[in-house]
Each structure stands twice: as C-alpha cells, then as structure tokens.
Amino acid sequence: MKLWEGRFSGSLDPLAARLNDSLPVDQRLAAVDVAGSQAWARALARAGVVSWFEASLLVDGLQEVLEELQMGDFVFQPGDEDIHTAVERRLGELIGPLAGKLHTGRSRNDQVATDFRLWMSGILPRMHFLLAELQETLVDRADRDLGVILPGYTHYQQAQPLLLSHWWLSHFWSLERDRERLADLEKRLCQMPLGSGALAGTGFPIDRFSLAADLGFDAPAPNSLDAISDRDFVVEFLFWAALVGVHLSRLAEALILYSTAEFGYLTLADAYSTGSSLMPQKKNPDPLELTRGKSAELLGRLTAMLATLKGLPSAYDKDLQEDKAQVFAAADLIALLLPVMSGAIATLEAHPERMRSALNCTILATDLADYLVERGVPFRKAHQAVGAAVRKAEELRIALTDLPLEEWQAIQPAFGPDLFLAFDPERALARRAAYGGTAPEAVAVQLEEARARLAASG
Ligand code: ARG
C-alpha cells in the first residue's frame, strides 16, 4: 500500500522501487519523525481539523509506534518506502482509520525538511562537545609542554623557532572557528518548514507559530516554497564537516612527519599505531593516516551535495532525498575522527631534546637582521647583510655561528661582538612577546584565553 497509489493501476518495478526507497537511510529520523507528527496532530486540533480526542489518540498511537521502533520490535514491510510511510502505516495498524487523518494539510516535503532539521539540531551538541574535547586536549598538551622549543617551518624549511605550546595552540584556534561555525549554523537551523505543505502552504488554518514553539523551533519559515526546497543547512553542515576534516588532516600530516625517524620529535602511543604484516620493526601511524585519508571523503560529500542542488529548480525534487546519506555519513565520520585525534595527542610522547638539537643556527637569521635594525640599519639592508653572511658561511663551509667577527663586519660595519648573543633561541622567543607571538609570556596569555573560551562554552 503506497501513500500515493490512488492514481496508479500498475505497480513499481522492483529495481525502480529499490532505487526509490530511502528507508535504509532515513530510519535514523524515526524519533524526530514521530515528534513532528505528534506536534502536527496537536496543530490540527488547534485548527479545528480534528477533535482534541482524535489528536490524543493520534499522539498516543504515535508514541506506541516510537516505542516499537526504539525497542527494535518494529517490523518494516516491503512497501515502506521511507520512514514517514512506515510510521503512518504502523499507526494505521494500531489505531485504525483515524490514522488516515494525520497527514491532512501536510506533505512529506515539509515533513522531511522538518525532521531533518530536528535531527541535525539534536546532534549539534555532541559535535560541539567532541570539538571542545579535542581543544581541551590541545590546551592540556600546551600546558604540559611549556618551555619546549621546536623549529618552526614554512615551505618545510626551518624558519624561526617556536614554543611547542604555541604550535599546539595554533590547532586549538582552527577548531575554535569550527565551533563558531556550528553555532552560526544553528541560527538558520531553527526555522520550521512544517506547515508549508507540498510547496504552496497548507490548506488548513494551522497556527504555524505555536506549532514552531511546540517543536522547539524559533519561528516558522516565511516562504513555503523556499522552506521545502532549502537545503542550505545541509550544505553548511557538510562544509563544516569538510573543514573540520581539513583541519584534522593538516594536524595529522604534521604529527606523522614529526614521528618519523628522521624528525624524531614525537612518539605515538601503541594505542594509536599499528604494525606491518611483513616488516617486524614497523610501527605505523595508521589512525592518523586514515584521518588524513578519510577527510577526502568529507570534501567529496560537500561537492556531491552542491552538485545535487545546482541543477534543481525551486520546490521539491527527488534528488533531495540524497541529502540525508551525506550528512549521516559525515556526522558519523567526524564523531570517529575527533576522539581518535584527541586520544593520539593526549598519549603521544614529545622529545624536547630532539627538537632542540634539530635547530639549525640559521633559523635565527631574522633575529640577526633585527639586531642590525636595533642599531639603525634599515631592515631591507639588514636582511641583505645577513643573507650575505649566510652565503659567506656556506662558501667557507662553516656554521654561521663560526663565521668570524671580521667577516660579519666586512659585510656590515654595524655588527659588533654582541651579535653572537642573537644565536640564542630563548632570546628569539622572548623577543616575540607582542600579543599572539611565541614568547613564553605571550603564550601564557594565549593559553589563558583558550581556557576562557572553553569555560565560556561550558
Ligand atoms: N523520502 C523522501 C525524502 O527523503 C521524503 C519526501 C518525499 N517527497 C516526495 N514528494 N516524494 O526526500
């Protein structure tokens, strides 16, 4: 028995039915579908379309359906093309023909758009929590590793020294923006499509404002046509997930690199490493590699959804049914990747002495240029002079620190014997004390700010 079979004399081809059915995916909407229908039954009563007694039978019947679904007692039938159909079919079996009044003035178009928004609102707190948990791990790590210095890289070349805590916190802030994006998405999620009918609005005098309040939405959507076709919230969620994936992937890539024998800055815990079936010595960073690998899937899901939408005129088209599979899969993946990253970071061992000994003395070249600036040399000239010193040391095949004072002064007379004091990573760090810099005092301020952000969001 199809919801729409009245005008049909033949039945759907079995393979076409398989293509059409969304039940395997949209079963996850069961609880919100029932909640939406219960609120709709009350709205119908408020509008005088059904009596309050009928509404209470509908609400109770739906509750029974929900309990069956939750207990695993619900038996899906081959004709149940989606969760909406299944719930209504079962309601009819439980309460009889009155069930046929539930869908009055409603369409699966406004129903599914409402369900999906309710479902997404329901998972956002967990997404917030998992992001915050990883942020907390980074803050703890930054706290624990205070004082550790590592080479900072640009283009994978040594650039300037950094505090390891500063490096950990750099990843805190990208996740903080991810949390802000979630909060922003929430603002648009709380508009209710229900009561928009198939596209033109409901034909009954439904008070959509009290219906919205009943379901916990801020307001009803102001345009029925937009309400049933809008999937911006889906795209926003998928973009959010894709960007979280990119952030995790970049972090994973750095951790993988730093845990190689060549770098040796970190050792991953056994709990976040796997071995090789052939090479007995191997300890591979598979969980991090998969974080990097699976983030590609998240980009794909965003692209797929945007591609689905771009060709659709306004109103409902069946293509839209594909939205849920993308979001469910993205949400499940994020819920796996975030705690794994958290665990990997919390348990890895840092090797400060390896980071320290990897510092090449040329990593302080900027500080030598700044030294000249402090003696009145314009920065451009200072940059050139230090560059010439680096080249000279390279020519003489000696370390920059071993270049004799006469050579420095031949290049630029403003160099004095105290230039060698600039070859001190601690000094280089301390000089970067402006807000947001890597000086220990600036990082302490940053750490406090990060903690305050976490505390403010509970
Ligand atoms: N299963 C459908 C979906 O997820 C429900 C809406 C069906 N609407 C329709 N006009 N056929 O999109």
Boltz pocket constraint, residues with backbone or C-beta under 6 A from the ligand:
constraints:
  - pocket:
      binder: B
      contacts: [[A, 20], [A, 22], [A, 26], [A, 81], [A, 82], [A, 108], [A, 109], [A, 112], [A, 316], [A, 317], [A, 318], [A, 320], [A, 321], [A, 322]]
      max_distance: 6.0
